[in-house]
Amino acid sequence: MSGTARYLVAGCGYVGRRLARALLSRGPVVGLTRSEASATELDAQGIDAVSWDLDSAEAPVPRGIGTATVVFYLIAPPPSGTTDPRLKRFLAKLPTQPARLVYLSTTGVYGNTGGELVAEDAPLNPATERAMRRVDAERAVREWCERQGVGWTILRVPGIYGPGRLPIERLKRREPMIRHSEAGFSSRIHVDDLVAACFLAGSAPRAVERIYNVTDGNPTSMTEYFERVATLIGLPPPELVSRAEAEQVLSPGLMSYLAESRRVDSSRIREELGFAPRFKDLRLGILSSLPAL
C-alpha cells in the first residue's frame, strides 16, 4: 500500500500485542482491547489503546478506531453458539471503512480429514461449535468487505506456540498423551512467524482477496510436539496411553483438538505472498521459546 498506513489491531492478546508492537515501526497503531486495564498496559508500551466491550450492544464506539487504513481482527468469538456476534457488531459499528481487513481464523474449519493434506479450496467441515463460529465469521468478513468495497485477507491458523505458550505445566503435571499409533496429525506456527504473515497479508494489493493457511509446513502429532518440548527442557516425556484412556484423564477441550487429524498445506501463502517462516524446524522454534533458566 502506498503512503503511511494507520493500523488497528482489534484484539491485543498473545498474538495481537506482539503484532501491535511490531507494527509501530511502520506507522501509527491503535490497539483495541475489551478492558480499560489492558488498554492502560498497551499505552505504557507506546501503543495508543482503546477499550470496547463487543458483547454489549450499548457500549459506545471508542474514538480513534475509524481512521485505520488496515484492520487486523484477532478477537475470538464468544465461547458458545455457532455464530460470531462480536465480529458482526464490530463491522456494523466501524465508523469508516479501511482499505483492508485481515481476519485471523483457524484451520479447525476443515474438521477431521483423517490425516489427509488440506488446502484452502477444500470443503469446510467444522465438527465443533468452536469451528462453526469461525466459519460464520469468515462468511461475515467476506460479505461485509464485498459490500463496502474493502480488500480482505483471511488467515487460517493452526496451533500457535512461542514464549509463554509451551505445554510446560502439562508436562510438569505428568499429563499423558496419546500413543503414536493412535495420534493424528496437527500443524503449528511460531508466534513470530504468524506476525510476519500478518505483515504480508496487511500489505497485499487491493486486488488480492484470498484465504491463506499459515503453518510452518511440517505437521507432526501433538504427541511428538509434547515429547520434543520435554526433551529440550529436561523433563520426562509424557506417558503414552490409548485414545480411550486419554479421554478419561485429559480435558474435553484438549481432547476436541486431539480428535481431529489433518495435514495443512501452506504452499499458497509461500508462493503468492513470499511467506518464509523463520521457524520451519520445530526444534529451533521450541528452543527460541524456552524461558530463561
N, C-alpha and C positions, 0 to 999 in steps of 0.2 A: 504494500500500500504506500502511496505517496504521502509526504508530509509527516507531521508528528502525530502519532495515534495517541488517543487517551483511552486507557484501559479500565474496564470494570471487571473485577473478579468477584463474582457472586458465589459466596461460599468459601470462607477462608479457614478451612480446617487443615488437615495434614498436608494435602497437596496444594490447596489454594494459597496458603501462606507462603509456601516456597515459590509458587508461581508469581504471586504479587511482588515479593522481594526481588525476584529475577527481572521482572518487567520494569522496575524502577529505572534501569539503565537505558530503557527505550522510550520512555515518556511518562507523563503523569499517570498515576494509578489510584483508583478508588477501590477499596475493599469493602464488600458488603457482608455483614455478619448478622446473626439473629439477636445478639445481646449487646448492651452498652459496654459490658465488661470486656468482651472480645474486641470491640471497636477501640476501646482505650488502649489495649495491648498493641493493636496494629498501629495506632497513632504513634506509640513510643518507638516503633520500628521504622518510622518515616513514611508510613502508608496512610494516606487520607482515608479514614474509615467511617462508615455509617452503619446503623443498625436498622433492620426491618424484619418484623415477625410476619412471615408469609403464611402462617396458619391463621392469622387474624384478618378478616375482611375489613375491619375498621382501622387497622394500623395505617397511618399516613405514609405516603411515599416519601422516602428521605430525599433531601435536597442534594443535588450534585450527581445523581446517577444517570441523568438523561443526557449528559454531554459526552458519553463514551462513544468512540468510533468502533471499538472492538469489545465485545462482551464475552467473557468466559463464564459459563454457568456450571457450577460444581455442587450445587445444593442437592442433597439427597431427597428423594420423595418421602412422604410420610411413611411410618413403619407398618401401615396396614392398608388394605384396599388394593385395587387393581389400576388406579389412575393416579395422576400427579397434580393435585390441585395447587400445590405451591408454585410449580413452574407456570401453570396457566394464569395464576394471579399475577405473577411477576411480569409475564408477557403482556397481559391485558392492561397493566398499570404503568408500564415503562413509558416515561414521558415523551421520549423521542426515539426514533429508530437508529440503531447503529449501522455501520457499513457491513459488519459481520458478526455472527453469533456462533460461538464454539460451544457445543454441548458435550459433556463427558457422560457417556452411557456405560454399559457393561457388556462383556461377551456372554453373560448369562442369558441374553435374549435368544441365543441359539439353542438353548436347552442341552439335553444329553444327545451327543452324536455317536456314542459308543466308541469314542476314540478316533473317529474319522476327522480328517482335516476339513476345516470350515473357513470359507472366505466370506467377504462382505455381501455377496449376492445370494448366499444360502437362505433358504426359507427360515423365518423366525419360528421358534417353537418353545416359548417360555413355559417352564414347568412349575414355577413358583410364583406367588403373588409379587415377590420382590422383582422378579424379571418382567412380569406383566406390567408393573408400574413404569419400568424403563421403556418398554415398547410403546406404551401410551405417551410417554414424554417425548420420545423420538418423533412420533407422529405429530404431536403438538408443535414441536420445533419446526418441522418441515412445512407444515400448513401455515403457521404464523409467518415464517420468513417469506414464503412464496406470496402470501397476501400483501405483505408490507414491502416487498422488493428488497429484502435483506439477504445478503450472502450467508450461507451456513456451512458448518462442518460438524459432523458427529464423530467423536472418537469412542470406539468401543474398547473398553479397558478391562483386563483380567485382574488377577490378584496383584495388589501394589505392595511392595516391600521397600525397605530403606532404613535409615537410622530411626530407632524407636519403633520399628514395625517388623521386628523379627519374633518368631514364636518362642522366645527365651523363657518366658514364665510358664508356658505349657510344658516345655522340656524340663524345667525345674520341678514341676508338679508330677513329672513322670507320666504324663498322659500318653496312652498308647496311640499307635497309628495302624492303619490297615496294611496287612501284609502285601508284599509286592505283587503276588499273583492275582490279587483282587483289587489292587489300587488302579484307578483310572488316570487319564492324562489331565493335566491342568497347565495353564500358562501364567506367566508373571511378567511384571515390568518394574524396574527400579524407579523410584520416585523422581530422580534427576532426569532419567530418560523420558519419563512422562511429561515433565515440564518442558523438555526440549521439543517433544511432539506438539505440545500446546503452542509453542512459539511458531512452529511451521504452519499449524492449522490457522492461527490468527493472522498470519502473513500471506495466506493464499490469495491469489487474484479473485476478484469478484465473481468471475465466471465459474470458478471451481466450487461446486456444491456436491460434496461427496461424503461418504461414510468410510472411515478407516479403522481397521483393527490396529491396536497398538500393543505389541508384545516384544519380548527380547528375541523371539524367533527360535527358542529352544524349550519346547514343552517337556515337562517331566511330571512325575506323580507328586502329590503332596507328601507322600511318604519319603521319597528321595529328598525333597526340599528340607523336611524336618531333620533327616539324617545328616545332610550336609551342614546345616546350621549347628547341630550338636557337635559334630566333629571339629568344626572351626572354632567353636567357643570352649571346647574342652569339657562338654557334658556327655553323659552316657546317651547313646541313641535310644529312641523310644522303643518300648516293647511293641512287637508286631502281633496283631491279633486278626481274627477273621472279621469280615464286614458285619456279620451278625453280632459278634462280641462287641465290636466298636459301637454299635447302635445302643448298647446297654450302658455305656460309660461316657461317650462323647456328647457334647451339647447338640440339640436339634439344629442349631444354626450351622455349626461346623459340618454336621452330617449332611445338611442340604447341599453344601458345596461338594462334599465327597461323593454324593450320589450321582454327580454328572461327570462325564468323561468326554473331553474334546481336545483336539489339537487345533490351535487357532493360527491361520495363515495371515501374516502381516506384510506380505510382499508388496501390496498396493501402496502403502504409505512410503515404503522404501523407494519404490520405483517412481512414484509420482511427485512426492514431496522431498525426496532425498533424505529420509529419516535414517540415521545410522546410530543405533543405540550404543552407548559407551559400555554398558554392562551386558554384552551378549553372553559372556561367561558367568553363570550363576555363582560360581565360587568367588569371582572377583567382586560381584555385586554384594554378596554377603559380607565379605571382608571389609568393604568400604562402609558397611552399615553397622559394624560391631561397635559397641560402646567402648570408650577408653577405659582401660583397666588400671 
